[in-house]
Amino acid sequence: MKRKTQNEKMRERAGKPNTISRGIDTAFRTEYIRLARAMCKFGATDADLAEEFGVCLKTIHNWAVRFPEFGKALRIHKGEYDDRVERSLATRAIGFYHEAVKIFMPAGATEPVYAKYMEYVPPDVSACKYWLNNRKRKQWRNQVDVGDDDTVIQVKMVV
């Protein structure tokens, strides 16, 4: 089955025939700033925004340049989400506790018993490697310098 292009998808959504034409509506609306801000807070990419607004990816990039408030909303709120992901990665790399609930149904009971407890999630080796490879590149890179003659041996680390 042939995969549809972005323009074909847009034409379908707009109820237009699937023919090549110019002039897909790319008019910027000020409410896009508010929507983009909200979507980026939850991790939306430029492609997600383009799909939501019914335009191509290039249009999103053009709007970010032509409409400074729109571009600022993208930068700030994508940055906030990136920071949140970074904190989550760091937490996963060192392990953490979180509240959990076990549900039991004792024999003869009419209602289940809910038992709250603190569950420990151990450190994730992959998260540790990723973090250290990016934050302490010289000490944790996947390449090792060997010898006095600038010979470099490529080492692939597999976990």
Secondary structure, 3 states (H helix, E strand, C coil): CCCCCHHHHHHHHHCCCCCCCCCCCCCCCCHHHHHHHHHHHCCCCHHHHHHHHCCCHHHHHHHHHHCHHHHHHHHHHHHHHHHHHHHHHHHHHHCEEEEEEEEECCCCCCCCEEEEEEEEECCCHHHHHHHHHHHCHHHHCCEEEECCCCEEEECCCCC
